[in-house]
Amino acid sequence: MGFDHEVPQKSVLNKWNQAHEVKNLFVVDGAAFVSVSEKNCTLTIAALAWRASEYLAEELRRGDL
């Protein structure tokens, strides 16, 4: 994940876990992490999925997706 919105120079996903190359693709699992953690990351994955889902729902309401 990264903060590059228009030009994805440093990341495959934007800050909402949305792929730069495929606008309707949201990655809401552990694939967004750059490395494997030695800790259980289930709650972090759930929080990122929730956050991306709220963004996706708002974009759908606006008609932007």
PDB file of N, CA, C, O and CB in Angstrom:
ATOM      1  N   MET A   1       0.851  -1.179   0.000  1.00  0.00           N
ATOM      2  CA  MET A   1       0.000   0.000   0.000  1.00  0.00           C
ATOM      3  C   MET A   1       0.889   1.232   0.000  1.00  0.00           C
ATOM      4  O   MET A   1       1.993   1.226   0.544  1.00  0.00           O
ATOM      5  CB  MET A   1      -0.964   0.004   1.221  1.00  0.00           C
ATOM      6  N   GLY A   2       0.393   2.259  -0.606  1.00  0.00           N
ATOM      7  CA  GLY A   2       1.147   3.489  -0.632  1.00  0.00           C
ATOM      8  C   GLY A   2       0.242   4.688  -0.732  1.00  0.00           C
ATOM      9  O   GLY A   2      -0.981   4.559  -0.799  1.00  0.00           O
ATOM     10  N   PHE A   3       0.847   5.847  -0.743  1.00  0.00           N
ATOM     11  CA  PHE A   3       0.099   7.096  -0.820  1.00  0.00           C
ATOM     12  C   PHE A   3       0.086   7.688  -2.223  1.00  0.00           C
ATOM     13  O   PHE A   3      -0.468   8.766  -2.439  1.00  0.00           O
ATOM     14  CB  PHE A   3       0.676   8.097   0.142  1.00  0.00           C
ATOM     15  N   ASP A   4       0.696   6.985  -3.180  1.00  0.00           N
ATOM     16  CA  ASP A   4       0.704   7.468  -4.560  1.00  0.00           C
ATOM     17  C   ASP A   4      -0.701   7.324  -5.141  1.00  0.00           C
ATOM     18  O   ASP A   4      -1.170   6.204  -5.345  1.00  0.00           O
ATOM     19  CB  ASP A   4       1.747   6.687  -5.423  1.00  0.00           C
ATOM     20  N   HIS A   5      -1.374   8.432  -5.410  1.00  0.00           N
ATOM     21  CA  HIS A   5      -2.747   8.369  -5.903  1.00  0.00           C
ATOM     22  C   HIS A   5      -2.802   8.308  -7.424  1.00  0.00           C
ATOM     23  O   HIS A   5      -3.443   7.419  -7.984  1.00  0.00           O
ATOM     24  CB  HIS A   5      -3.536   9.566  -5.407  1.00  0.00           C
ATOM     25  N   GLU A   6      -2.157   9.214  -8.076  1.00  0.00           N
ATOM     26  CA  GLU A   6      -2.245   9.302  -9.532  1.00  0.00           C
ATOM     27  C   GLU A   6      -1.148   8.502 -10.220  1.00  0.00           C
ATOM     28  O   GLU A   6      -1.411   7.820 -11.211  1.00  0.00           O
ATOM     29  CB  GLU A   6      -2.176  10.750  -9.971  1.00  0.00           C
ATOM     30  N   VAL A   7       0.059   8.574  -9.715  1.00  0.00           N
ATOM     31  CA  VAL A   7       1.192   7.892 -10.346  1.00  0.00           C
ATOM     32  C   VAL A   7       1.741   6.853  -9.368  1.00  0.00           C
ATOM     33  O   VAL A   7       2.386   7.213  -8.384  1.00  0.00           O
ATOM     34  CB  VAL A   7       2.309   8.915 -10.765  1.00  0.00           C
ATOM     35  N   PRO A   8       1.494   5.588  -9.626  1.00  0.00           N
ATOM     36  CA  PRO A   8       1.934   4.544  -8.693  1.00  0.00           C
ATOM     37  C   PRO A   8       3.417   4.215  -8.842  1.00  0.00           C
ATOM     38  O   PRO A   8       3.775   3.194  -9.428  1.00  0.00           O
ATOM     39  CB  PRO A   8       1.113   3.285  -8.900  1.00  0.00           C
ATOM     40  N   GLN A   9       4.265   5.073  -8.315  1.00  0.00           N
ATOM     41  CA  GLN A   9       5.696   4.881  -8.473  1.00  0.00           C
ATOM     42  C   GLN A   9       6.294   3.935  -7.436  1.00  0.00           C
ATOM     43  O   GLN A   9       7.297   3.274  -7.704  1.00  0.00           O
ATOM     44  CB  GLN A   9       6.388   6.203  -8.400  1.00  0.00           C
ATOM     45  N   LYS A  10       5.683   3.868  -6.258  1.00  0.00           N
ATOM     46  CA  LYS A  10       6.284   3.091  -5.186  1.00  0.00           C
ATOM     47  C   LYS A  10       5.400   1.974  -4.658  1.00  0.00           C
ATOM     48  O   LYS A  10       5.826   1.222  -3.781  1.00  0.00           O
ATOM     49  CB  LYS A  10       6.646   3.991  -4.072  1.00  0.00           C
ATOM     50  N   SER A  11       4.186   1.845  -5.165  1.00  0.00           N
ATOM     51  CA  SER A  11       3.290   0.834  -4.624  1.00  0.00           C
ATOM     52  C   SER A  11       2.326   0.322  -5.695  1.00  0.00           C
ATOM     53  O   SER A  11       2.048   1.008  -6.678  1.00  0.00           O
ATOM     54  CB  SER A  11       2.509   1.400  -3.436  1.00  0.00           C
ATOM     55  N   VAL A  12       1.838  -0.861  -5.491  1.00  0.00           N
ATOM     56  CA  VAL A  12       0.860  -1.457  -6.393  1.00  0.00           C
ATOM     57  C   VAL A  12      -0.548  -1.015  -6.006  1.00  0.00           C
ATOM     58  O   VAL A  12      -1.431  -0.898  -6.856  1.00  0.00           O
ATOM     59  CB  VAL A  12       0.967  -2.995  -6.374  1.00  0.00           C
ATOM     60  N   LEU A  13      -0.744  -0.769  -4.700  1.00  0.00           N
ATOM     61  CA  LEU A  13      -2.060  -0.395  -4.180  1.00  0.00           C
ATOM     62  C   LEU A  13      -2.042   1.023  -3.637  1.00  0.00           C
ATOM     63  O   LEU A  13      -1.012   1.496  -3.157  1.00  0.00           O
ATOM     64  CB  LEU A  13      -2.505  -1.371  -3.085  1.00  0.00           C
ATOM     65  N   ASN A  14      -3.185   1.704  -3.714  1.00  0.00           N
ATOM     66  CA  ASN A  14      -3.275   3.011  -3.073  1.00  0.00           C
ATOM     67  C   ASN A  14      -3.607   2.831  -1.593  1.00  0.00           C
ATOM     68  O   ASN A  14      -3.652   1.701  -1.107  1.00  0.00           O
ATOM     69  CB  ASN A  14      -4.342   3.896  -3.772  1.00  0.00           C
ATOM     70  N   LYS A  15      -3.836   3.904  -0.884  1.00  0.00           N
ATOM     71  CA  LYS A  15      -4.045   3.796   0.563  1.00  0.00           C
ATOM     72  C   LYS A  15      -5.354   3.125   0.941  1.00  0.00           C
ATOM     73  O   LYS A  15      -5.570   2.813   2.112  1.00  0.00           O
ATOM     74  CB  LYS A  15      -3.998   5.155   1.181  1.00  0.00           C
ATOM     75  N   TRP A  16      -6.234   2.898  -0.031  1.00  0.00           N
ATOM     76  CA  TRP A  16      -7.511   2.202   0.215  1.00  0.00           C
ATOM     77  C   TRP A  16      -7.428   0.741  -0.205  1.00  0.00           C
ATOM     78  O   TRP A  16      -8.450   0.058  -0.270  1.00  0.00           O
ATOM     79  CB  TRP A  16      -8.662   2.898  -0.540  1.00  0.00           C
ATOM     80  N   ASN A  17      -6.221   0.252  -0.492  1.00  0.00           N
ATOM     81  CA  ASN A  17      -5.973  -1.113  -0.961  1.00  0.00           C
ATOM     82  C   ASN A  17      -6.579  -1.368  -2.339  1.00  0.00           C
ATOM     83  O   ASN A  17      -6.910  -2.504  -2.678  1.00  0.00           O
ATOM     84  CB  ASN A  17      -6.532  -2.115   0.035  1.00  0.00           C
ATOM     85  N   GLN A  18      -6.720  -0.321  -3.119  1.00  0.00           N
ATOM     86  CA  GLN A  18      -7.250  -0.412  -4.478  1.00  0.00           C
ATOM     87  C   GLN A  18      -6.071  -0.446  -5.446  1.00  0.00           C
ATOM     88  O   GLN A  18      -5.161   0.378  -5.351  1.00  0.00           O
ATOM     89  CB  GLN A  18      -8.212   0.788  -4.799  1.00  0.00           C
ATOM     90  N   ALA A  19      -6.088  -1.396  -6.373  1.00  0.00           N
ATOM     91  CA  ALA A  19      -5.004  -1.521  -7.338  1.00  0.00           C
ATOM     92  C   ALA A  19      -4.967  -0.319  -8.278  1.00  0.00           C
ATOM     93  O   ALA A  19      -6.009   0.172  -8.713  1.00  0.00           O
ATOM     94  CB  ALA A  19      -5.152  -2.815  -8.141  1.00  0.00           C
ATOM     95  N   HIS A  20      -3.768   0.146  -8.584  1.00  0.00           N
ATOM     96  CA  HIS A  20      -3.613   1.262  -9.516  1.00  0.00           C
ATOM     97  C   HIS A  20      -3.958   0.834 -10.934  1.00  0.00           C
ATOM     98  O   HIS A  20      -4.578   1.596 -11.677  1.00  0.00           O
ATOM     99  CB  HIS A  20      -2.183   1.812  -9.464  1.00  0.00           C
ATOM    100  N   GLU A  21      -3.568  -0.365 -11.316  1.00  0.00           N
ATOM    101  CA  GLU A  21      -3.740  -0.839 -12.684  1.00  0.00           C
ATOM    102  C   GLU A  21      -5.174  -1.260 -12.995  1.00  0.00           C
ATOM    103  O   GLU A  21      -5.633  -1.105 -14.127  1.00  0.00           O
ATOM    104  CB  GLU A  21      -2.813  -1.993 -12.939  1.00  0.00           C
ATOM    105  N   VAL A  22      -5.885  -1.790 -11.999  1.00  0.00           N
ATOM    106  CA  VAL A  22      -7.256  -2.280 -12.184  1.00  0.00           C
ATOM    107  C   VAL A  22      -8.131  -1.577 -11.152  1.00  0.00           C
ATOM    108  O   VAL A  22      -8.147  -1.971  -9.986  1.00  0.00           O
ATOM    109  CB  VAL A  22      -7.344  -3.857 -12.036  1.00  0.00           C
ATOM    110  N   LYS A  23      -8.853  -0.547 -11.563  1.00  0.00           N
ATOM    111  CA  LYS A  23      -9.546   0.332 -10.624  1.00  0.00           C
ATOM    112  C   LYS A  23     -10.612  -0.353  -9.771  1.00  0.00           C
ATOM    113  O   LYS A  23     -10.899   0.118  -8.671  1.00  0.00           O
ATOM    114  CB  LYS A  23     -10.176   1.440 -11.375  1.00  0.00           C
ATOM    115  N   ASN A  24     -11.203  -1.441 -10.239  1.00  0.00           N
ATOM    116  CA  ASN A  24     -12.228  -2.117  -9.450  1.00  0.00           C
ATOM    117  C   ASN A  24     -11.685  -3.307  -8.675  1.00  0.00           C
ATOM    118  O   ASN A  24     -12.456  -4.163  -8.242  1.00  0.00           O
ATOM    119  CB  ASN A  24     -13.346  -2.570 -10.345  1.00  0.00           C
ATOM    120  N   LEU A  25     -10.370  -3.375  -8.494  1.00  0.00           N
ATOM    121  CA  LEU A  25      -9.746  -4.457  -7.744  1.00  0.00           C
ATOM    122  C   LEU A  25      -9.280  -3.929  -6.393  1.00  0.00           C
ATOM    123  O   LEU A  25      -8.427  -3.044  -6.321  1.00  0.00           O
ATOM    124  CB  LEU A  25      -8.560  -5.070  -8.535  1.00  0.00           C
ATOM    125  N   PHE A  26      -9.846  -4.477  -5.329  1.00  0.00           N
ATOM    126  CA  PHE A  26      -9.446  -4.138  -3.966  1.00  0.00           C
ATOM    127  C   PHE A  26      -8.828  -5.377  -3.335  1.00  0.00           C
ATOM    128  O   PHE A  26      -9.426  -6.452  -3.370  1.00  0.00           O
ATOM    129  CB  PHE A  26     -10.661  -3.619  -3.122  1.00  0.00           C
ATOM    130  N   VAL A  27      -7.640  -5.238  -2.760  1.00  0.00           N
ATOM    131  CA  VAL A  27      -6.932  -6.347  -2.131  1.00  0.00           C
ATOM    132  C   VAL A  27      -7.153  -6.228  -0.626  1.00  0.00           C
ATOM    133  O   VAL A  27      -6.566  -5.366   0.028  1.00  0.00           O
ATOM    134  CB  VAL A  27      -5.395  -6.339  -2.493  1.00  0.00           C
ATOM    135  N   VAL A  28      -7.997  -7.094  -0.084  1.00  0.00           N
ATOM    136  CA  VAL A  28      -8.365  -6.975   1.328  1.00  0.00           C
ATOM    137  C   VAL A  28      -7.950  -8.224   2.105  1.00  0.00           C
ATOM    138  O   VAL A  28      -8.730  -8.780   2.878  1.00  0.00           O
ATOM    139  CB  VAL A  28      -9.881  -6.740   1.471  1.00  0.00           C
ATOM    140  N   ASP A  29      -6.724  -8.645   1.884  1.00  0.00           N
ATOM    141  CA  ASP A  29      -6.176  -9.761   2.643  1.00  0.00           C
ATOM    142  C   ASP A  29      -4.710  -9.462   2.959  1.00  0.00           C
ATOM    143  O   ASP A  29      -4.269  -8.321   2.821  1.00  0.00           O
ATOM    144  CB  ASP A  29      -6.320 -11.103   1.854  1.00  0.00           C
ATOM    145  N   GLY A  30      -3.980 -10.443   3.367  1.00  0.00           N
ATOM    146  CA  GLY A  30      -2.589 -10.250   3.749  1.00  0.00           C
ATOM    147  C   GLY A  30      -1.650  -9.963   2.595  1.00  0.00           C
ATOM    148  O   GLY A  30      -0.481  -9.653   2.822  1.00  0.00           O
ATOM    149  N   ALA A  31      -2.130 -10.059   1.357  1.00  0.00           N
ATOM    150  CA  ALA A  31      -1.278  -9.805   0.196  1.00  0.00           C
ATOM    151  C   ALA A  31      -0.811  -8.356   0.125  1.00  0.00           C
ATOM    152  O   ALA A  31       0.161  -8.055  -0.567  1.00  0.00           O
ATOM    153  CB  ALA A  31      -2.015 -10.164  -1.075  1.00  0.00           C
ATOM    154  N   ALA A  32      -1.488  -7.458   0.830  1.00  0.00           N
ATOM    155  CA  ALA A  32      -1.093  -6.053   0.815  1.00  0.00           C
ATOM    156  C   ALA A  32       0.141  -5.790   1.677  1.00  0.00           C
ATOM    157  O   ALA A  32       0.755  -4.728   1.573  1.00  0.00           O
ATOM    158  CB  ALA A  32      -2.244  -5.187   1.290  1.00  0.00           C
ATOM    159  N   PHE A  33       0.501  -6.734   2.514  1.00  0.00           N
ATOM    160  CA  PHE A  33       1.658  -6.556   3.392  1.00  0.00           C
ATOM    161  C   PHE A  33       2.954  -6.785   2.619  1.00  0.00           C
ATOM    162  O   PHE A  33       3.007  -7.639   1.734  1.00  0.00           O
ATOM    163  CB  PHE A  33       1.578  -7.516   4.597  1.00  0.00           C
ATOM    164  N   VAL A  34       3.982  -6.038   2.943  1.00  0.00           N
ATOM    165  CA  VAL A  34       5.252  -6.175   2.225  1.00  0.00           C
ATOM    166  C   VAL A  34       6.072  -7.355   2.721  1.00  0.00           C
ATOM    167  O   VAL A  34       6.965  -7.827   2.017  1.00  0.00           O
ATOM    168  CB  VAL A  34       6.064  -4.905   2.357  1.00  0.00           C
ATOM    169  N   SER A  35       5.785  -7.833   3.915  1.00  0.00           N
ATOM    170  CA  SER A  35       6.513  -8.974   4.451  1.00  0.00           C
ATOM    171  C   SER A  35       5.606  -9.753   5.393  1.00  0.00           C
ATOM    172  O   SER A  35       4.514  -9.303   5.742  1.00  0.00           O
ATOM    173  CB  SER A  35       7.799  -8.519   5.180  1.00  0.00           C
ATOM    174  N   VAL A  36       6.070 -10.913   5.793  1.00  0.00           N
ATOM    175  CA  VAL A  36       5.305 -11.767   6.697  1.00  0.00           C
ATOM    176  C   VAL A  36       5.644 -11.383   8.129  1.00  0.00           C
ATOM    177  O   VAL A  36       6.810 -11.188   8.473  1.00  0.00           O
ATOM    178  CB  VAL A  36       5.603 -13.278   6.439  1.00  0.00           C
ATOM    179  N   SER A  37       4.633 -11.277   8.943  1.00  0.00           N
ATOM    180  CA  SER A  37       4.842 -10.922  10.344  1.00  0.00           C
ATOM    181  C   SER A  37       4.958 -12.178  11.191  1.00  0.00           C
ATOM    182  O   SER A  37       4.380 -13.213  10.861  1.00  0.00           O
ATOM    183  CB  SER A  37       3.698 -10.033  10.859  1.00  0.00           C
ATOM    184  N   GLU A  38       5.694 -12.086  12.264  1.00  0.00           N
ATOM    185  CA  GLU A  38       5.768 -13.217  13.191  1.00  0.00           C
ATOM    186  C   GLU A  38       4.589 -13.203  14.165  1.00  0.00           C
ATOM    187  O   GLU A  38       4.395 -14.140  14.940  1.00  0.00           O
ATOM    188  CB  GLU A  38       7.097 -13.188  13.966  1.00  0.00           C
ATOM    189  N   LYS A  39       3.817 -12.137  14.113  1.00  0.00           N
ATOM    190  CA  LYS A  39       2.626 -12.001  14.957  1.00  0.00           C
ATOM    191  C   LYS A  39       1.381 -12.355  14.146  1.00  0.00           C
ATOM    192  O   LYS A  39       1.409 -12.361  12.916  1.00  0.00           O
ATOM    193  CB  LYS A  39       2.514 -10.557  15.531  1.00  0.00           C
ATOM    194  N   ASN A  40       0.306 -12.643  14.842  1.00  0.00           N
ATOM    195  CA  ASN A  40      -0.966 -12.919  14.175  1.00  0.00           C
ATOM    196  C   ASN A  40      -1.528 -11.592  13.671  1.00  0.00           C
ATOM    197  O   ASN A  40      -1.739 -10.667  14.455  1.00  0.00           O
ATOM    198  CB  ASN A  40      -1.980 -13.637  15.142  1.00  0.00           C
ATOM    199  N   CYS A  41      -1.769 -11.502  12.375  1.00  0.00           N
ATOM    200  CA  CYS A  41      -2.205 -10.239  11.776  1.00  0.00           C
ATOM    201  C   CYS A  41      -3.687 -10.267  11.380  1.00  0.00           C
ATOM    202  O   CYS A  41      -4.118  -9.453  10.563  1.00  0.00           O
ATOM    203  CB  CYS A  41      -1.349  -9.922  10.553  1.00  0.00           C
ATOM    204  N   THR A  42      -4.459 -11.181  11.941  1.00  0.00           N
ATOM    205  CA  THR A  42      -5.865 -11.320  11.578  1.00  0.00           C
ATOM    206  C   THR A  42      -6.650 -10.042  11.826  1.00  0.00           C
ATOM    207  O   THR A  42      -7.428  -9.627  10.968  1.00  0.00           O
ATOM    208  CB  THR A  42      -6.490 -12.459  12.348  1.00  0.00           C
ATOM    209  N   LEU A  43      -6.468  -9.412  12.972  1.00  0.00           N
ATOM    210  CA  LEU A  43      -7.208  -8.185  13.279  1.00  0.00           C
ATOM    211  C   LEU A  43      -6.799  -7.026  12.371  1.00  0.00           C
ATOM    212  O   LEU A  43      -7.637  -6.201  12.009  1.00  0.00           O
ATOM    213  CB  LEU A  43      -6.992  -7.797  14.736  1.00  0.00           C
ATOM    214  N   THR A  44      -5.540  -6.959  12.007  1.00  0.00           N
ATOM    215  CA  THR A  44      -5.088  -5.923  11.078  1.00  0.00           C
ATOM    216  C   THR A  44      -5.714  -6.132   9.704  1.00  0.00           C
ATOM    217  O   THR A  44      -6.152  -5.171   9.071  1.00  0.00           O
ATOM    218  CB  THR A  44      -3.550  -5.924  10.970  1.00  0.00           C
ATOM    219  N   ILE A  45      -5.758  -7.365   9.243  1.00  0.00           N
ATOM    220  CA  ILE A  45      -6.390  -7.666   7.959  1.00  0.00           C
ATOM    221  C   ILE A  45      -7.869  -7.300   8.005  1.00  0.00           C
ATOM    222  O   ILE A  45      -8.390  -6.710   7.058  1.00  0.00           O
ATOM    223  CB  ILE A  45      -6.215  -9.158   7.599  1.00  0.00           C
ATOM    224  N   ALA A  46      -8.548  -7.646   9.095  1.00  0.00           N
ATOM    225  CA  ALA A  46      -9.975  -7.311   9.233  1.00  0.00           C
ATOM    226  C   ALA A  46     -10.185  -5.802   9.224  1.00  0.00           C
ATOM    227  O   ALA A  46     -11.126  -5.313   8.599  1.00  0.00           O
ATOM    228  CB  ALA A  46     -10.548  -7.912  10.530  1.00  0.00           C
ATOM    229  N   ALA A  47      -9.323  -5.063   9.909  1.00  0.00           N
ATOM    230  CA  ALA A  47      -9.449  -3.602   9.954  1.00  0.00           C
ATOM    231  C   ALA A  47      -9.215  -2.979   8.569  1.00  0.00           C
ATOM    232  O   ALA A  47      -9.935  -2.063   8.173  1.00  0.00           O
ATOM    233  CB  ALA A  47      -8.452  -3.014  10.973  1.00  0.00           C
ATOM    234  N   LEU A  48      -8.223  -3.468   7.846  1.00  0.00           N
ATOM    235  CA  LEU A  48      -7.960  -2.954   6.498  1.00  0.00           C
ATOM    236  C   LEU A  48      -9.106  -3.297   5.545  1.00  0.00           C
ATOM    237  O   LEU A  48      -9.472  -2.483   4.696  1.00  0.00           O
ATOM    238  CB  LEU A  48      -6.636  -3.523   5.958  1.00  0.00           C
ATOM    239  N   ALA A  49      -9.667  -4.490   5.681  1.00  0.00           N
ATOM    240  CA  ALA A  49     -10.798  -4.881   4.839  1.00  0.00           C
ATOM    241  C   ALA A  49     -12.010  -4.009   5.133  1.00  0.00           C
ATOM    242  O   ALA A  49     -12.713  -3.591   4.213  1.00  0.00           O
ATOM    243  CB  ALA A  49     -11.146  -6.363   5.051  1.00  0.00           C
ATOM    244  N   TRP A  50     -12.255  -3.738   6.388  1.00  0.00           N
ATOM    245  CA  TRP A  50     -13.380  -2.882   6.792  1.00  0.00           C
ATOM    246  C   TRP A  50     -13.196  -1.475   6.220  1.00  0.00           C
ATOM    247  O   TRP A  50     -14.122  -0.892   5.657  1.00  0.00           O
ATOM    248  CB  TRP A  50     -13.503  -2.826   8.344  1.00  0.00           C
ATOM    249  N   ARG A  51     -11.982  -0.945   6.378  1.00  0.00           N
ATOM    250  CA  ARG A  51     -11.672   0.400   5.883  1.00  0.00           C
ATOM    251  C   ARG A  51     -11.857   0.487   4.368  1.00  0.00           C
ATOM    252  O   ARG A  51     -12.457   1.438   3.867  1.00  0.00           O
ATOM    253  CB  ARG A  51     -10.233   0.791   6.261  1.00  0.00           C
ATOM    254  N   ALA A  52     -11.347  -0.499   3.645  1.00  0.00           N
ATOM    255  CA  ALA A  52     -11.498  -0.524   2.187  1.00  0.00           C
ATOM    256  C   ALA A  52     -12.965  -0.680   1.785  1.00  0.00           C
ATOM    257  O   ALA A  52     -13.403  -0.092   0.796  1.00  0.00           O
ATOM    258  CB  ALA A  52     -10.665  -1.664   1.582  1.00  0.00           C
ATOM    259  N   SER A  53     -13.719  -1.463   2.543  1.00  0.00           N
ATOM    260  CA  SER A  53     -15.140  -1.660   2.245  1.00  0.00           C
ATOM    261  C   SER A  53     -15.941  -0.384   2.429  1.00  0.00           C
ATOM    262  O   SER A  53     -16.833  -0.086   1.634  1.00  0.00           O
ATOM    263  CB  SER A  53     -15.714  -2.754   3.125  1.00  0.00           C
ATOM    264  N   GLU A  54     -15.626   0.376   3.479  1.00  0.00           N
ATOM    265  CA  GLU A  54     -16.310   1.648   3.685  1.00  0.00           C
ATOM    266  C   GLU A  54     -16.006   2.624   2.556  1.00  0.00           C
ATOM    267  O   GLU A  54     -16.896   3.334   2.086  1.00  0.00           O
ATOM    268  CB  GLU A  54     -15.908   2.257   5.028  1.00  0.00           C
ATOM    269  N   TYR A  55     -14.762   2.658   2.126  1.00  0.00           N
ATOM    270  CA  TYR A  55     -14.378   3.517   0.999  1.00  0.00           C
ATOM    271  C   TYR A  55     -15.101   3.076  -0.269  1.00  0.00           C
ATOM    272  O   TYR A  55     -15.632   3.908  -1.005  1.00  0.00           O
ATOM    273  CB  TYR A  55     -12.844   3.485   0.782  1.00  0.00           C
ATOM    274  N   LEU A  56     -15.121   1.777  -0.523  1.00  0.00           N
ATOM    275  CA  LEU A  56     -15.778   1.242  -1.712  1.00  0.00           C
ATOM    276  C   LEU A  56     -17.271   1.573  -1.702  1.00  0.00           C
ATOM    277  O   LEU A  56     -17.821   1.976  -2.727  1.00  0.00           O
ATOM    278  CB  LEU A  56     -15.570  -0.279  -1.800  1.00  0.00           C
ATOM    279  N   ALA A  57     -17.926   1.407  -0.560  1.00  0.00           N
ATOM    280  CA  ALA A  57     -19.357   1.720  -0.457  1.00  0.00           C
ATOM    281  C   ALA A  57     -19.622   3.200  -0.736  1.00  0.00           C
ATOM    282  O   ALA A  57     -20.596   3.540  -1.408  1.00  0.00           O
ATOM    283  CB  ALA A  57     -19.887   1.347   0.938  1.00  0.00           C
ATOM    284  N   GLU A  58     -18.761   4.077  -0.225  1.00  0.00           N
ATOM    285  CA  GLU A  58     -18.934   5.514  -0.458  1.00  0.00           C
ATOM    286  C   GLU A  58     -18.715   5.860  -1.925  1.00  0.00           C
ATOM    287  O   GLU A  58     -19.450   6.674  -2.484  1.00  0.00           O
ATOM    288  CB  GLU A  58     -17.970   6.320   0.420  1.00  0.00           C
ATOM    289  N   GLU A  59     -17.720   5.256  -2.549  1.00  0.00           N
ATOM    290  CA  GLU A  59     -17.477   5.503  -3.970  1.00  0.00           C
ATOM    291  C   GLU A  59     -18.649   5.002  -4.821  1.00  0.00           C
ATOM    292  O   GLU A  59     -19.013   5.638  -5.810  1.00  0.00           O
ATOM    293  CB  GLU A  59     -16.168   4.823  -4.415  1.00  0.00           C
ATOM    294  N   LEU A  60     -19.228   3.887  -4.445  1.00  0.00           N
ATOM    295  CA  LEU A  60     -20.396   3.371  -5.170  1.00  0.00           C
ATOM    296  C   LEU A  60     -21.598   4.295  -5.005  1.00  0.00           C
ATOM    297  O   LEU A  60     -22.340   4.523  -5.960  1.00  0.00           O
ATOM    298  CB  LEU A  60     -20.749   1.958  -4.681  1.00  0.00           C
ATOM    299  N   ARG A  61     -21.795   4.828  -3.796  1.00  0.00           N
ATOM    300  CA  ARG A  61     -22.901   5.776  -3.566  1.00  0.00           C
ATOM    301  C   ARG A  61     -22.746   7.018  -4.425  1.00  0.00           C
ATOM    302  O   ARG A  61     -23.729   7.538  -4.954  1.00  0.00           O
ATOM    303  CB  ARG A  61     -22.973   6.176  -2.085  1.00  0.00           C
ATOM    304  N   ARG A  62     -21.515   7.498  -4.567  1.00  0.00           N
ATOM    305  CA  ARG A  62     -21.239   8.677  -5.379  1.00  0.00           C
ATOM    306  C   ARG A  62     -21.333   8.406  -6.875  1.00  0.00           C
ATOM    307  O   ARG A  62     -21.496   9.331  -7.671  1.00  0.00           O
ATOM    308  CB  ARG A  62     -19.875   9.208  -5.052  1.00  0.00           C
ATOM    309  N   GLY A  63     -21.228   7.128  -7.256  1.00  0.00           N
ATOM    310  CA  GLY A  63     -21.227   6.765  -8.659  1.00  0.00           C
ATOM    311  C   GLY A  63     -19.861   6.858  -9.301  1.00  0.00           C
ATOM    312  O   GLY A  63     -19.754   6.896 -10.527  1.00  0.00           O
ATOM    313  N   ASP A  64     -18.807   6.895  -8.485  1.00  0.00           N
ATOM    314  CA  ASP A  64     -17.452   7.020  -9.010  1.00  0.00           C
ATOM    315  C   ASP A  64     -16.842   5.681  -9.430  1.00  0.00           C
ATOM    316  O   ASP A  64     -15.795   5.658 -10.077  1.00  0.00           O
ATOM    317  CB  ASP A  64     -16.573   7.670  -7.978  1.00  0.00           C
ATOM    318  N   LEU A  65     -17.470   4.595  -9.080  1.00  0.00           N
ATOM    319  CA  LEU A  65     -16.978   3.264  -9.487  1.00  0.00           C
ATOM    320  C   LEU A  65     -18.015   2.568 -10.335  1.00  0.00           C
ATOM    321  O   LEU A  65     -17.795   1.440 -10.776  1.00  0.00           O
ATOM    322  CB  LEU A  65     -16.632   2.396  -8.256  1.00  0.00           C
TER     323      LEU A  65
END
